Structures are given as C-alpha cells and as structure tokens.
Amino acid sequence: MKLQIINGPNLNLLGIREPGVYGSSTFEDYLQKLISLFPDIEFHYFQSNVEGEIINKIHETGFSFDGIILNAGAYTHTSIAIYDAIKGVETPVIEVHISNVHARESFRHHSLIAGACKGVIAGFGLDSYRLAVEAFTPQPPEGGVTVVK
Ligand code: DQA
C-alpha cells in the first residue's frame, strides 16, 4: 500500500509554531514513528506553502497511490482549487487537522475541501495522521465487535 501525506502552509514549522496548539514534535520525527508503526506501508511525504504545488502533488499521486492524507492548513478554509483537484483524481483523500478546528476561531469551522474528501479527522494532535492511516487500512478489532440490541 502506497500512501501520500501532504502538508500545506506553515506545517513546515511544526515543533516551533504555536506548540500549545500543534505540539512540540517536528513532522519529520513523527513520520519516523508512523513508518515504524506501519512497516508494510510505503509512505511518501510532501510539504509546501504554495497552493499550486499542493495541487500538482494531488494530480501526480492521485491516479496511482492508494490514499492521500491531506492537511491543507489554512487552504482548507479558502481553496476551491484544492477541492477541484481532489474531485479530479481517483485516489481517496482524507482531510486531517492536528487541532480541533471546530473549537477554534469561527473562520476555521468551515472546510471548503471536506466535501471532496472520503472523511475528516481533526483534533487528535499528530495522532490524527495515524488515525487516517488506520482509516485506509481497516483491521477488525481483536475478538470482533459485539452488537447489543
Ligand atoms: C490546521 C488547522 C488550520 O486551521 C490551520 O490554518 C493550520 C493547521 C491543523 O492541522 O490543525 O495551518 O490544519
């Protein structure tokens, strides 16, 4: 399985930027943890502060990868062009956010890209990325699920 992680603007500053909101780990360090948790998955990582470069990466990987995990940063709230890019490719995209955008400023409450995505995961810190990987690789829980009627 091949997964592309795309981080948008200002996410190159993870570890330095507002650590109370985004934590104190760099994404590169977190990525090493993800790789060791999921040794069978081929991870590709791309970060850009430029909207068009994010769109180009969605086009480049959106017909051959099994999934894209996208944290579009502030472009989440502004970019019809990224929405169109996600709509235009075949690979499913999961939108992730480190912070709980719904518990923050009102301009972060609306995502312009969520409607084009398979799903949205927000508010679990960097663990949001692991949860997105698990959403692409669903494993039945040990012992199965008991349905109580
Ligand atoms: C973010 C939330 C966005 O509102 C913000 O602009 C970011 C980071 C997050 O991961 O919590 O840059 O996407």
Backbone and ligand atoms as CSV (ligand in chain L), in Angstrom:
chain,resi,resn,atom,element,x,y,z
A,1,MET,N,N,0.836,-1.197,0.000
A,1,MET,CA,C,0.000,0.000,0.000
A,1,MET,C,C,0.875,1.252,0.000
A,2,LYS,N,N,0.510,2.190,-0.894
A,2,LYS,CA,C,1.278,3.436,-1.004
A,2,LYS,C,C,0.413,4.605,-0.552
A,3,LEU,N,N,0.868,5.328,0.476
A,3,LEU,CA,C,0.123,6.493,0.965
A,3,LEU,C,C,0.965,7.762,0.811
A,4,GLN,N,N,0.331,8.800,0.284
A,4,GLN,CA,C,0.975,10.106,0.175
A,4,GLN,C,C,0.461,11.010,1.292
A,5,ILE,N,N,1.356,11.553,2.080
A,5,ILE,CA,C,0.979,12.569,3.070
A,5,ILE,C,C,1.351,13.930,2.493
A,6,ILE,N,N,0.382,14.850,2.495
A,6,ILE,CA,C,0.650,16.211,2.013
A,6,ILE,C,C,0.336,17.191,3.141
A,7,ASN,N,N,1.311,17.984,3.494
A,7,ASN,CA,C,1.114,19.058,4.474
A,7,ASN,C,C,1.200,20.402,3.780
A,8,GLY,N,N,0.250,21.267,4.102
A,8,GLY,CA,C,0.187,22.573,3.468
A,8,GLY,C,C,0.929,23.657,4.240
A,9,PRO,N,N,0.515,24.909,4.043
A,9,PRO,CA,C,1.275,26.059,4.508
A,9,PRO,C,C,1.492,26.086,6.015
A,10,ASN,N,N,2.695,26.477,6.375
A,10,ASN,CA,C,3.149,26.686,7.765
A,10,ASN,C,C,3.369,25.391,8.537
A,11,LEU,N,N,3.052,24.263,7.925
A,11,LEU,CA,C,3.231,22.998,8.651
A,11,LEU,C,C,4.694,22.548,8.617
A,12,ASN,N,N,5.534,23.254,7.850
A,12,ASN,CA,C,6.986,23.046,7.947
A,12,ASN,C,C,7.513,23.575,9.284
A,13,LEU,N,N,6.706,24.382,9.966
A,13,LEU,CA,C,7.148,24.961,11.247
A,13,LEU,C,C,6.693,24.134,12.449
A,14,LEU,N,N,6.155,22.936,12.204
A,14,LEU,CA,C,5.719,22.097,13.336
A,14,LEU,C,C,6.886,21.864,14.287
A,15,GLY,N,N,6.601,21.972,15.578
A,15,GLY,CA,C,7.662,21.829,16.578
A,15,GLY,C,C,8.087,23.195,17.105
A,16,ILE,N,N,7.919,24.217,16.244
A,16,ILE,CA,C,8.308,25.590,16.618
A,16,ILE,C,C,7.052,26.449,16.724
A,17,ARG,N,N,6.138,26.238,15.763
A,17,ARG,CA,C,4.945,27.078,15.618
A,17,ARG,C,C,3.913,26.764,16.707
A,18,GLU,N,N,3.488,27.746,17.459
A,18,GLU,CA,C,2.420,27.612,18.451
A,18,GLU,C,C,2.380,26.213,19.091
A,19,PRO,N,N,3.422,25.844,19.850
A,19,PRO,CA,C,3.460,24.468,20.388
A,19,PRO,C,C,2.263,24.118,21.276
A,20,GLY,N,N,1.626,25.134,21.878
A,20,GLY,CA,C,0.431,24.863,22.695
A,20,GLY,C,C,-0.722,24.337,21.859
A,21,VAL,N,N,-0.727,24.672,20.571
A,21,VAL,CA,C,-1.804,24.219,19.671
A,21,VAL,C,C,-1.351,22.991,18.876
A,22,TYR,N,N,-0.103,23.010,18.385
A,22,TYR,CA,C,0.332,21.991,17.427
A,22,TYR,C,C,1.368,21.004,17.974
A,23,GLY,N,N,1.758,21.178,19.273
A,23,GLY,CA,C,2.717,20.240,19.852
A,23,GLY,C,C,4.156,20.652,19.583
A,24,SER,N,N,5.086,19.877,20.140
A,24,SER,CA,C,6.492,20.286,20.039
A,24,SER,C,C,7.334,19.325,19.211
A,25,SER,N,N,6.660,18.411,18.496
A,25,SER,CA,C,7.404,17.473,17.647
A,25,SER,C,C,7.453,18.002,16.213
A,26,THR,N,N,8.560,17.782,15.522
A,26,THR,CA,C,8.593,18.110,14.097
A,26,THR,C,C,7.826,17.015,13.344
A,27,PHE,N,N,7.374,17.324,12.133
A,27,PHE,CA,C,6.667,16.284,11.393
A,27,PHE,C,C,7.631,15.168,10.985
A,28,GLU,N,N,8.865,15.536,10.708
A,28,GLU,CA,C,9.854,14.527,10.288
A,28,GLU,C,C,10.039,13.481,11.388
A,29,ASP,N,N,10.086,13.926,12.663
A,29,ASP,CA,C,10.222,12.969,13.777
A,29,ASP,C,C,8.980,12.095,13.888
A,30,TYR,N,N,7.804,12.722,13.767
A,30,TYR,CA,C,6.554,11.955,13.853
A,30,TYR,C,C,6.470,10.923,12.721
A,31,LEU,N,N,6.933,11.319,11.537
A,31,LEU,CA,C,6.877,10.412,10.372
A,31,LEU,C,C,7.673,9.130,10.637
A,32,GLN,N,N,8.795,9.255,11.335
A,32,GLN,CA,C,9.587,8.058,11.663
A,32,GLN,C,C,8.767,7.096,12.528
A,33,LYS,N,N,7.955,7.672,13.442
A,33,LYS,CA,C,7.089,6.825,14.293
A,33,LYS,C,C,6.047,6.117,13.436
A,34,LEU,N,N,5.450,6.866,12.510
A,34,LEU,CA,C,4.429,6.261,11.634
A,34,LEU,C,C,5.029,5.118,10.834
A,35,ILE,N,N,6.234,5.348,10.305
A,35,ILE,CA,C,6.895,4.324,9.488
A,35,ILE,C,C,7.139,3.079,10.328
A,36,SER,N,N,7.533,3.258,11.605
A,36,SER,CA,C,7.780,2.060,12.422
A,36,SER,C,C,6.486,1.386,12.859
A,37,LEU,N,N,5.382,2.163,12.977
A,37,LEU,CA,C,4.089,1.552,13.328
A,37,LEU,C,C,3.494,0.754,12.176
A,38,PHE,N,N,3.775,1.207,10.947
A,38,PHE,CA,C,3.174,0.576,9.759
A,38,PHE,C,C,4.288,0.202,8.774
A,39,PRO,N,N,5.074,-0.834,9.124
A,39,PRO,CA,C,6.240,-1.152,8.292
A,39,PRO,C,C,5.888,-1.611,6.875
A,40,ASP,N,N,4.645,-2.075,6.676
A,40,ASP,CA,C,4.277,-2.587,5.348
A,40,ASP,C,C,3.779,-1.490,4.408
A,41,ILE,N,N,3.605,-0.298,4.934
A,41,ILE,CA,C,3.086,0.794,4.099
A,41,ILE,C,C,4.241,1.623,3.562
A,42,GLU,N,N,4.139,1.959,2.259
A,42,GLU,CA,C,5.143,2.843,1.655
A,42,GLU,C,C,4.631,4.284,1.803
A,43,PHE,N,N,5.284,5.045,2.674
A,43,PHE,CA,C,4.869,6.436,2.908
A,43,PHE,C,C,5.674,7.387,2.037
A,44,HIS,N,N,4.981,8.338,1.452
A,44,HIS,CA,C,5.647,9.438,0.745
A,44,HIS,C,C,5.186,10.719,1.431
A,45,TYR,N,N,6.119,11.633,1.641
A,45,TYR,CA,C,5.778,12.869,2.361
A,45,TYR,C,C,6.150,14.087,1.533
A,46,PHE,N,N,5.218,15.052,1.488
A,46,PHE,CA,C,5.448,16.295,0.751
A,46,PHE,C,C,4.864,17.442,1.544
A,47,GLN,N,N,5.626,18.516,1.672
A,47,GLN,CA,C,5.102,19.734,2.324
A,47,GLN,C,C,5.354,20.916,1.401
A,48,SER,N,N,4.346,21.786,1.297
A,48,SER,CA,C,4.547,23.010,0.529
A,48,SER,C,C,3.696,24.131,1.104
A,49,ASN,N,N,4.244,25.324,0.981
A,49,ASN,CA,C,3.495,26.519,1.378
A,49,ASN,C,C,2.752,27.119,0.189
A,50,VAL,N,N,2.857,26.453,-0.974
A,50,VAL,CA,C,2.348,27.017,-2.230
A,50,VAL,C,C,1.150,26.199,-2.715
A,51,GLU,N,N,0.028,26.852,-2.876
A,51,GLU,CA,C,-1.227,26.166,-3.237
A,51,GLU,C,C,-1.071,25.310,-4.508
A,52,GLY,N,N,-0.474,25.901,-5.548
A,52,GLY,CA,C,-0.334,25.182,-6.825
A,52,GLY,C,C,0.524,23.933,-6.703
A,53,GLU,N,N,1.533,23.975,-5.832
A,53,GLU,CA,C,2.385,22.791,-5.648
A,53,GLU,C,C,1.612,21.666,-4.960
A,54,ILE,N,N,0.699,22.044,-4.069
A,54,ILE,CA,C,-0.141,21.028,-3.411
A,54,ILE,C,C,-1.061,20.395,-4.457
A,55,ILE,N,N,-1.619,21.228,-5.322
A,55,ILE,CA,C,-2.491,20.729,-6.391
A,55,ILE,C,C,-1.697,19.803,-7.328
A,56,ASN,N,N,-0.485,20.218,-7.695
A,56,ASN,CA,C,0.334,19.369,-8.573
A,56,ASN,C,C,0.610,18.018,-7.931
A,57,LYS,N,N,0.851,17.998,-6.618
A,57,LYS,CA,C,1.148,16.722,-5.931
A,57,LYS,C,C,-0.102,15.836,-5.890
A,58,ILE,N,N,-1.277,16.451,-5.726
A,58,ILE,CA,C,-2.524,15.658,-5.761
A,58,ILE,C,C,-2.684,15.035,-7.146
A,59,HIS,N,N,-2.406,15.816,-8.201
A,59,HIS,CA,C,-2.516,15.271,-9.571
A,59,HIS,C,C,-1.496,14.150,-9.796
A,60,GLU,N,N,-0.282,14.379,-9.297
A,60,GLU,CA,C,0.829,13.441,-9.543
A,60,GLU,C,C,0.581,12.082,-8.893
A,61,THR,N,N,-0.027,12.090,-7.707
A,61,THR,CA,C,-0.178,10.839,-6.955
A,61,THR,C,C,-1.619,10.307,-7.000
A,62,GLY,N,N,-2.537,11.128,-7.511
A,62,GLY,CA,C,-3.962,10.826,-7.392
A,62,GLY,C,C,-4.509,9.774,-8.330
A,63,PHE,N,N,-3.629,9.161,-9.152
A,63,PHE,CA,C,-4.100,8.072,-10.018
A,63,PHE,C,C,-3.332,6.781,-9.758
A,64,SER,N,N,-2.337,6.822,-8.871
A,64,SER,CA,C,-1.512,5.630,-8.668
A,64,SER,C,C,-1.373,5.243,-7.199
A,65,PHE,N,N,-1.596,6.169,-6.278
A,65,PHE,CA,C,-1.458,5.836,-4.856
A,65,PHE,C,C,-2.779,5.279,-4.320
A,66,ASP,N,N,-2.681,4.587,-3.174
A,66,ASP,CA,C,-3.891,4.008,-2.566
A,66,ASP,C,C,-4.641,5.023,-1.710
A,67,GLY,N,N,-3.942,6.052,-1.246
A,67,GLY,CA,C,-4.608,7.059,-0.432
A,67,GLY,C,C,-3.743,8.292,-0.287
A,68,ILE,N,N,-4.406,9.411,-0.069
A,68,ILE,CA,C,-3.710,10.673,0.214
A,68,ILE,C,C,-4.237,11.178,1.556
A,69,ILE,N,N,-3.325,11.522,2.457
A,69,ILE,CA,C,-3.670,12.137,3.741
A,69,ILE,C,C,-3.269,13.599,3.620
A,70,LEU,N,N,-4.254,14.480,3.655
A,70,LEU,CA,C,-4.009,15.896,3.337
A,70,LEU,C,C,-4.338,16.795,4.521
A,71,ASN,N,N,-3.313,17.489,5.001
A,71,ASN,CA,C,-3.553,18.602,5.921
A,71,ASN,C,C,-3.253,19.861,5.111
A,72,ALA,N,N,-4.287,20.481,4.609
A,72,ALA,CA,C,-4.108,21.634,3.717
A,72,ALA,C,C,-3.890,22.933,4.491
A,73,GLY,N,N,-3.752,22.834,5.830
A,73,GLY,CA,C,-3.529,24.039,6.625
A,73,GLY,C,C,-4.636,25.050,6.349
A,74,ALA,N,N,-4.267,26.313,6.265
A,74,ALA,CA,C,-5.272,27.368,6.088
A,74,ALA,C,C,-5.965,27.289,4.725
A,75,TYR,N,N,-5.346,26.623,3.741
A,75,TYR,CA,C,-6.031,26.463,2.437
A,75,TYR,C,C,-7.318,25.646,2.564
A,76,THR,N,N,-7.406,24.870,3.647
A,76,THR,CA,C,-8.642,24.127,3.935
A,76,THR,C,C,-9.860,25.046,3.875
A,77,HIS,N,N,-9.650,26.256,4.390
A,77,HIS,CA,C,-10.772,27.173,4.581
A,77,HIS,C,C,-10.969,28.123,3.404
A,78,THR,N,N,-10.095,28.020,2.392
A,78,THR,CA,C,-10.136,29.031,1.317
A,78,THR,C,C,-10.106,28.455,-0.094
A,79,SER,N,N,-9.689,27.194,-0.266
A,79,SER,CA,C,-9.269,26.791,-1.609
A,79,SER,C,C,-10.274,25.937,-2.382
A,80,ILE,N,N,-10.985,26.583,-3.295
A,80,ILE,CA,C,-11.834,25.838,-4.235
A,80,ILE,C,C,-10.941,25.047,-5.192
A,81,ALA,N,N,-9.743,25.576,-5.480
A,81,ALA,CA,C,-8.837,24.890,-6.414
A,81,ALA,C,C,-8.384,23.541,-5.849
A,82,ILE,N,N,-8.154,23.456,-4.542
A,82,ILE,CA,C,-7.772,22.159,-3.953
A,82,ILE,C,C,-8.986,21.222,-3.930
A,83,TYR,N,N,-10.166,21.762,-3.647
A,83,TYR,CA,C,-11.407,20.950,-3.736
A,83,TYR,C,C,-11.514,20.336,-5.137
A,84,ASP,N,N,-11.316,21.155,-6.182
A,84,ASP,CA,C,-11.431,20.657,-7.559
A,84,ASP,C,C,-10.368,19.602,-7.858
A,85,ALA,N,N,-9.157,19.802,-7.317
A,85,ALA,CA,C,-8.083,18.826,-7.552
A,85,ALA,C,C,-8.455,17.474,-6.948
A,86,ILE,N,N,-9.000,17.493,-5.728
A,86,ILE,CA,C,-9.389,16.239,-5.061
A,86,ILE,C,C,-10.499,15.560,-5.860
A,87,LYS,N,N,-11.465,16.358,-6.322
A,87,LYS,CA,C,-12.565,15.822,-7.140
A,87,LYS,C,C,-12.051,15.215,-8.442
A,88,GLY,N,N,-10.951,15.778,-8.945
A,88,GLY,CA,C,-10.454,15.393,-10.270
A,88,GLY,C,C,-9.636,14.122,-10.307
A,89,VAL,N,N,-9.227,13.602,-9.151
A,89,VAL,CA,C,-8.389,12.398,-9.138
A,89,VAL,C,C,-9.183,11.195,-8.628
A,90,GLU,N,N,-8.554,10.013,-8.732
A,90,GLU,CA,C,-9.258,8.782,-8.321
A,90,GLU,C,C,-8.921,8.360,-6.900
A,91,THR,N,N,-7.728,8.683,-6.448
A,91,THR,CA,C,-7.280,8.249,-5.119
A,91,THR,C,C,-8.102,8.936,-4.023
A,92,PRO,N,N,-8.614,8.162,-3.058
A,92,PRO,CA,C,-9.353,8.800,-1.966
A,92,PRO,C,C,-8.442,9.661,-1.089
A,93,VAL,N,N,-8.987,10.783,-0.644
A,93,VAL,CA,C,-8.238,11.728,0.186
A,93,VAL,C,C,-8.917,11.832,1.553
A,94,ILE,N,N,-8.132,11.736,2.616
A,94,ILE,CA,C,-8.653,12.001,3.961
A,94,ILE,C,C,-8.080,13.335,4.427
A,95,GLU,N,N,-8.965,14.235,4.832
A,95,GLU,CA,C,-8.556,15.543,5.366
A,95,GLU,C,C,-8.188,15.381,6.832
A,96,VAL,N,N,-7.036,15.858,7.237
A,96,VAL,CA,C,-6.671,15.799,8.661
A,96,VAL,C,C,-6.291,17.182,9.182
A,97,HIS,N,N,-6.530,17.345,10.479
A,97,HIS,CA,C,-6.059,18.532,11.198
A,97,HIS,C,C,-5.510,18.093,12.534
A,98,ILE,N,N,-4.456,18.741,12.926
A,98,ILE,CA,C,-3.830,18.449,14.217
A,98,ILE,C,C,-4.727,18.978,15.340
A,99,SER,N,N,-5.192,20.206,15.165
A,99,SER,CA,C,-6.042,20.833,16.183
A,99,SER,C,C,-7.511,20.538,15.889
A,100,ASN,N,N,-8.342,20.748,16.904
A,100,ASN,CA,C,-9.789,20.641,16.690
A,100,ASN,C,C,-10.268,21.984,16.138
A,101,VAL,N,N,-10.349,22.061,14.821
A,101,VAL,CA,C,-10.666,23.337,14.163
A,101,VAL,C,C,-12.023,23.881,14.622
A,102,HIS,N,N,-12.907,23.004,15.066
A,102,HIS,CA,C,-14.260,23.437,15.475
A,102,HIS,C,C,-14.259,24.097,16.849
A,103,ALA,N,N,-13.186,23.915,17.586
A,103,ALA,CA,C,-13.087,24.542,18.912
A,103,ALA,C,C,-12.256,25.820,18.842
A,104,ARG,N,N,-11.943,26.268,17.615
A,104,ARG,CA,C,-11.082,27.451,17.451
A,104,ARG,C,C,-11.870,28.599,16.803
A,105,GLU,N,N,-11.161,29.534,16.191
A,105,GLU,CA,C,-11.817,30.704,15.588
A,105,GLU,C,C,-12.860,30.258,14.563
A,106,SER,N,N,-13.918,31.072,14.413
A,106,SER,CA,C,-15.022,30.657,13.534
A,106,SER,C,C,-14.575,30.492,12.077
A,107,PHE,N,N,-13.520,31.240,11.654
A,107,PHE,CA,C,-13.094,31.084,10.253
A,107,PHE,C,C,-12.480,29.710,9.981
A,108,ARG,N,N,-12.179,28.954,11.057
A,108,ARG,CA,C,-11.653,27.587,10.844
A,108,ARG,C,C,-12.767,26.532,10.861
A,109,HIS,N,N,-13.997,26.960,11.121
A,109,HIS,CA,C,-15.074,25.967,11.279
A,109,HIS,C,C,-15.526,25.385,9.958
A,110,HIS,N,N,-15.286,26.131,8.870
A,110,HIS,CA,C,-15.759,25.635,7.582
A,110,HIS,C,C,-14.588,25.150,6.725
A,111,SER,N,N,-14.747,23.928,6.205
A,111,SER,CA,C,-13.755,23.406,5.273
A,111,SER,C,C,-14.335,23.448,3.868
A,112,LEU,N,N,-13.574,24.063,2.934
A,112,LEU,CA,C,-14.018,24.071,1.534
A,112,LEU,C,C,-13.675,22.761,0.841
A,113,ILE,N,N,-12.793,21.968,1.453
A,113,ILE,CA,C,-12.343,20.747,0.768
A,113,ILE,C,C,-13.012,19.478,1.293
A,114,ALA,N,N,-13.639,19.549,2.482
A,114,ALA,CA,C,-14.167,18.331,3.127
A,114,ALA,C,C,-15.157,17.587,2.231
A,115,GLY,N,N,-15.961,18.333,1.471
A,115,GLY,CA,C,-16.977,17.700,0.628
A,115,GLY,C,C,-16.402,16.843,-0.484
A,116,ALA,N,N,-15.121,17.039,-0.785
A,116,ALA,CA,C,-14.479,16.234,-1.831
A,116,ALA,C,C,-13.716,15.051,-1.227
A,117,CYS,N,N,-13.654,15.013,0.122
A,117,CYS,CA,C,-12.814,14.007,0.788
A,117,CYS,C,C,-13.636,12.799,1.238
A,118,LYS,N,N,-12.900,11.691,1.461
A,118,LYS,CA,C,-13.536,10.471,1.970
A,118,LYS,C,C,-13.993,10.686,3.419
A,119,GLY,N,N,-13.243,11.461,4.168
A,119,GLY,CA,C,-13.590,11.738,5.553
A,119,GLY,C,C,-12.653,12.769,6.138
A,120,VAL,N,N,-12.942,13.149,7.363
A,120,VAL,CA,C,-12.177,14.209,8.027
A,120,VAL,C,C,-11.804,13.739,9.432
A,121,ILE,N,N,-10.552,13.946,9.819
A,121,ILE,CA,C,-10.103,13.624,11.181
A,121,ILE,C,C,-9.426,14.873,11.738
A,122,ALA,N,N,-9.893,15.340,12.885
A,122,ALA,CA,C,-9.347,16.584,13.439
A,122,ALA,C,C,-9.299,16.519,14.943
A,123,GLY,N,N,-8.253,17.096,15.522
A,123,GLY,CA,C,-8.254,17.350,16.958
A,123,GLY,C,C,-7.477,16.358,17.798
A,124,PHE,N,N,-6.762,15.444,17.187
A,124,PHE,CA,C,-6.045,14.423,17.955
A,124,PHE,C,C,-4.536,14.649,17.962
A,125,GLY,N,N,-4.144,15.894,17.733
A,125,GLY,CA,C,-2.708,16.165,17.650
A,125,GLY,C,C,-2.137,15.462,16.428
A,126,LEU,N,N,-0.849,15.152,16.477
A,126,LEU,CA,C,-0.243,14.457,15.327
A,126,LEU,C,C,-0.840,13.071,15.140
A,127,ASP,N,N,-1.458,12.546,16.201
A,127,ASP,CA,C,-2.116,11.245,16.106
A,127,ASP,C,C,-3.238,11.239,15.061
A,128,SER,N,N,-3.719,12.416,14.672
A,128,SER,CA,C,-4.728,12.482,13.593
A,128,SER,C,C,-4.217,11.770,12.331
A,129,TYR,N,N,-2.899,11.859,12.082
A,129,TYR,CA,C,-2.338,11.217,10.880
A,129,TYR,C,C,-2.385,9.687,11.014
A,130,ARG,N,N,-2.063,9.188,12.236
A,130,ARG,CA,C,-2.130,7.723,12.445
A,130,ARG,C,C,-3.562,7.228,12.257
A,131,LEU,N,N,-4.522,8.000,12.782
A,131,LEU,CA,C,-5.924,7.591,12.640
A,131,LEU,C,C,-6.322,7.563,11.165
A,132,ALA,N,N,-5.782,8.485,10.384
A,132,ALA,CA,C,-6.074,8.489,8.945
A,132,ALA,C,C,-5.460,7.258,8.276
A,133,VAL,N,N,-4.249,6.895,8.678
A,133,VAL,CA,C,-3.626,5.685,8.111
A,133,VAL,C,C,-4.508,4.483,8.444
A,134,GLU,N,N,-4.994,4.426,9.685
A,134,GLU,CA,C,-5.848,3.291,10.081
A,134,GLU,C,C,-7.149,3.281,9.299
A,135,ALA,N,N,-7.652,4.458,8.958
A,135,ALA,CA,C,-8.885,4.507,8.151
A,135,ALA,C,C,-8.639,3.928,6.747
A,136,PHE,N,N,-7.405,4.028,6.271
A,136,PHE,CA,C,-7.082,3.438,4.963
A,136,PHE,C,C,-6.768,1.948,5.063
A,137,THR,N,N,-6.508,1.454,6.289
A,137,THR,CA,C,-6.121,0.048,6.457
A,137,THR,C,C,-6.967,-0.579,7.555
A,138,PRO,N,N,-8.293,-0.623,7.369
A,138,PRO,CA,C,-9.144,-1.072,8.479
A,138,PRO,C,C,-8.846,-2.507,8.904
A,139,GLN,N,N,-8.648,-2.673,10.205
A,139,GLN,CA,C,-8.410,-4.000,10.784
A,139,GLN,C,C,-9.592,-4.308,11.679
A,140,PRO,N,N,-10.169,-5.509,11.619
A,140,PRO,CA,C,-11.227,-5.830,12.567
A,140,PRO,C,C,-10.658,-5.839,13.978
A,141,PRO,N,N,-11.394,-5.291,14.959
A,141,PRO,CA,C,-10.874,-5.295,16.321
A,141,PRO,C,C,-10.706,-6.721,16.821
A,142,GLU,N,N,-9.701,-6.946,17.666
A,142,GLU,CA,C,-9.464,-8.293,18.190
A,142,GLU,C,C,-10.699,-8.785,18.931
A,143,GLY,N,N,-11.104,-10.007,18.654
A,143,GLY,CA,C,-12.274,-10.561,19.328
A,143,GLY,C,C,-13.579,-10.172,18.653
A,144,GLY,N,N,-13.493,-9.306,17.632
A,144,GLY,CA,C,-14.696,-8.901,16.910
A,144,GLY,C,C,-15.500,-7.859,17.666
A,145,VAL,N,N,-16.615,-7.523,17.083
A,145,VAL,CA,C,-17.474,-6.487,17.666
A,145,VAL,C,C,-18.764,-7.152,18.133
A,146,THR,N,N,-19.203,-6.852,19.342
A,146,THR,CA,C,-20.473,-7.379,19.832
A,146,THR,C,C,-21.546,-6.311,19.620
A,147,VAL,N,N,-22.589,-6.671,18.909
A,147,VAL,CA,C,-23.682,-5.716,18.698
A,147,VAL,C,C,-24.740,-5.962,19.775
A,148,VAL,N,N,-25.001,-4.963,20.575
A,148,VAL,CA,C,-26.011,-5.093,21.639
A,148,VAL,C,C,-27.291,-4.461,21.127
A,149,LYS,N,N,-28.384,-5.256,21.127
A,149,LYS,CA,C,-29.665,-4.706,20.622
A,149,LYS,C,C,-30.528,-4.256,21.771
L,1,DQA,C1,C,-4.567,23.056,10.794
L,1,DQA,C2,C,-5.771,23.945,11.145
L,1,DQA,C3,C,-5.869,25.109,10.194
L,1,DQA,O1,O,-6.975,25.929,10.531
L,1,DQA,C4,C,-4.614,25.956,10.267
L,1,DQA,O2,O,-4.668,27.011,9.331
L,1,DQA,C5,C,-3.370,25.152,10.101
L,1,DQA,C6,C,-3.283,23.856,10.760
L,1,DQA,C7,C,-4.389,21.908,11.811
L,1,DQA,O3,O,-3.701,20.952,11.466
L,1,DQA,O4,O,-4.896,21.966,12.924
L,1,DQA,O5,O,-2.403,25.595,9.497
L,1,DQA,O6,O,-4.812,22.475,9.533
